[in-house]
Amino acid sequence: MSGAGFWDDGENSTKVVKQLKSLKSAVEPWEAAFKKYQESQELAVILNPEDKDIISDLSSNVDTLLEELDRLELKTLLGGEFDRNSAILSINAGAGGTESCDWVSMLFRMYSRFAESHGYEIKTIDILPGEEAGIKNVTALIEGEYAYGYLRAERGVHRLVRISPFDSNKRRHTSFASVDVIPEVEDAEDIKLEEKDLRIDVYRSKGAGGQSVNTTDSAVRITHIPSGLVAQCQNERSQHQNKQTALKILRARIYDLEREKKEQELLKQYGGQKKKIEWGSQIRSYVMQPYTMVKDHRTDHQTGDVSKVMDGGLDDFIEAFLKKEQAG
């Protein structure tokens, strides 16, 4: 960066600055933790056993350092090619009508709270409300470092068991929703989309967004005919902005599909088989009645504190998934 003419090349300098920021975010927390360790060690050497206040401070410093090391250790599990990237999150209701739509809205709130707690910015790209309540499907961009690395653990079918607030007979209902997470990748911009391969539909936005959003045909849906993949956007004020965002999402989905095909080919060559995520083969169950429990069926990690999980407390589940993935 200190070289002559470095800043003359705007595109290259932006990439290098981004790379520097990424490297600093990996190195500096470890250096800060090591400094805390050295300070605690020096304090322990000169410690007077009679000085209760210093002992209490030292104990507190060590506890804080251990918590910090746990967080840093978790990041070492995020070594995948796109783990540092932002994430594109999609949630879709399964069979079950209003009940499943309500479950989608609950999950979207859960992931929004998770994003907020990690300092991520969440931007709704597209949302289709349910006919009576809740959300049929929603797509959001969650921007921040390691957003994809964490949230890829959520990919799959999520099952809810509870007494339905929409059932006058107060019976227990089971609802399903599928969660898909793909990385936002710069390389996706290199994917060339031919006009003849795209079907572009415009329509009036159905979600919340203000008067100007709801009174014009500004929402855009783009279908990639060869693959059947679809991306849509209605959160921007102009049709042009919605089209650009939808193209961005579509490129990311095509990129992810091609990457998955390559992985499947490698698995075939080495005799492996990738586990399919099929409707009903849930990765996690959330039980609210007659008892409370959230259980991940991949790791067997579970908790009885459903409220904490629904408030975005997913870290323990994600950590258990990442540790099992590494061990596997």
Residue pairs with C-beta under 8 A, 6 or more apart in sequence:
1 13
1 16
1 17
1 20
6 13
6 16
7 13
22 84
22 145
25 145
26 75
29 68
29 72
30 72
33 65
33 68
33 69
33 72
36 61
36 64
36 65
36 68
37 65
39 61
40 58
40 61
40 62
40 65
43 54
43 57
43 58
43 61
44 58
47 54
47 55
47 58
48 54
49 55
74 319
74 322
75 146
77 319
77 322
77 323
77 325
77 326
78 84
78 146
78 149
78 150
78 322
80 149
80 152
82 148
82 149
82 183
82 185
83 146
83 148
83 149
83 152
84 145
84 146
84 148
84 149
85 147
85 148
85 149
85 183
85 184
85 185
86 120
86 141
86 142
86 143
86 144
86 147
86 148
86 183
86 184
87 141
87 142
87 147
87 148
87 151
87 152
87 181
87 182
87 183
87 184
88 125
88 139
88 140
88 141
88 142
88 181
88 182
88 183
88 184
88 249
88 252
88 253
89 111
89 139
89 140
89 141
89 142
89 151
89 154
89 179
89 180
89 181
90 137
90 138
90 139
90 140
90 179
90 180
90 181
91 104
91 107
91 108
91 111
91 135
91 137
91 138
91 177
91 178
91 179
91 180
92 104
92 136
92 137
92 177
92 178
92 180
93 100
93 101
93 103
93 104
93 130
93 134
93 135
93 136
93 137
93 177
94 100
94 157
94 175
94 176
94 177
94 178
94 279
95 176
96 103
96 173
96 174
96 175
96 176
97 130
97 131
97 132
98 130
98 131
98 132
98 133
98 134
98 166
99 164
99 166
99 173
99 175
100 134
100 175
100 176
100 177
101 129
101 130
101 131
101 132
101 133
101 134
101 135
101 136
102 130
102 133
102 134
102 165
102 166
102 175
103 134
103 158
103 160
103 175
103 176
103 177
104 130
104 134
104 135
104 136
104 137
104 138
104 177
105 130
105 133
105 134
105 135
106 160
106 310
107 158
107 177
107 179
108 135
108 138
108 140
109 310
110 309
110 310
110 311
110 312
110 314
111 122
111 140
111 142
111 151
111 154
111 312
112 122
112 140
112 312
113 311
113 312
114 151
114 312
114 313
114 314
115 121
115 122
115 142
115 144
115 147
115 312
116 122
116 312
117 312
118 144
118 147
118 150
119 144
120 142
120 143
120 144
120 147
121 142
121 143
121 144
122 140
122 141
122 142
122 143
123 140
123 141
123 142
123 143
123 235
124 138
124 139
124 140
124 207
124 235
125 139
125 140
125 141
125 232
125 233
125 235
125 245
125 249
126 137
126 138
126 139
126 207
126 219
126 232
126 233
126 234
126 235
127 135
127 137
127 138
127 139
127 207
127 208
127 234
127 235
128 135
128 136
128 137
128 138
128 206
128 207
129 135
129 136
129 206
129 207
130 136
132 166
133 166
139 231
139 232
139 249
141 184
142 151
143 184
148 181
148 182
148 183
148 184
150 314
150 318
151 181
152 181
152 183
153 317
153 318
153 321
153 322
154 179
154 181
154 314
154 318
155 179
155 180
155 181
155 277
155 283
156 178
156 179
156 277
156 281
156 282
156 283
156 284
157 176
157 177
157 178
157 179
157 277
157 278
157 279
157 280
157 281
157 282
157 283
158 176
158 177
158 178
158 179
158 282
158 283
158 284
158 285
158 286
159 174
159 175
159 176
159 282
159 284
159 285
159 286
160 174
160 175
160 176
160 177
160 285
160 286
160 288
161 172
161 173
161 174
161 285
161 286
161 287
161 288
161 289
162 172
162 173
162 287
162 288
162 289
163 170
163 171
163 172
163 173
163 288
163 289
164 170
164 171
164 172
164 173
167 173
172 289
172 290
176 279
176 280
176 282
178 277
178 279
182 252
182 253
182 256
183 252
183 256
184 252
185 252
185 255
187 255
188 248
188 251
188 252
188 254
188 255
189 251
191 251
191 254
191 255
193 224
193 247
193 250
193 251
193 254
197 224
197 225
197 226
198 222
198 223
198 224
198 225
199 222
199 223
199 225
200 220
200 221
200 222
200 223
200 243
201 220
201 221
201 222
201 223
202 217
202 218
202 219
202 220
202 221
202 239
203 217
203 219
203 221
204 214
204 215
204 216
204 217
204 218
204 219
205 213
205 214
205 218
205 219
205 234
206 214
206 219
206 234
207 213
207 234
207 235
209 234
209 235
212 237
213 234
213 235
213 237
216 239
217 239
218 234
218 236
218 237
218 238
218 239
218 242
219 232
219 233
219 234
219 239
219 242
220 232
220 233
220 234
220 239
220 242
220 243
220 246
221 230
221 231
221 232
221 246
222 230
222 231
222 232
222 243
222 246
222 247
222 250
223 229
223 230
224 230
224 250
224 254
227 254
227 257
229 250
229 253
229 254
229 257
230 250
231 246
231 247
231 249
231 250
231 253
232 246
233 241
233 242
233 243
233 245
233 246
233 249
234 242
235 242
235 245
236 242
236 245
263 274
264 274
266 272
267 273
267 274
277 283
282 297
283 296
283 297
283 298
284 294
284 295
284 296
284 297
284 317
285 293
285 294
285 295
285 297
286 293
286 294
286 306
286 309
286 310
287 293
287 294
287 295
287 306
288 306
291 304
292 304
292 305
292 306
293 302
293 303
293 304
293 306
294 302
294 303
294 305
294 306
294 309
294 317
295 301
295 302
296 302
296 317
296 320
296 321
298 321
298 324
299 317
299 320
299 321
299 324
301 316
301 317
301 320
301 321
303 309
303 316
305 313
309 317
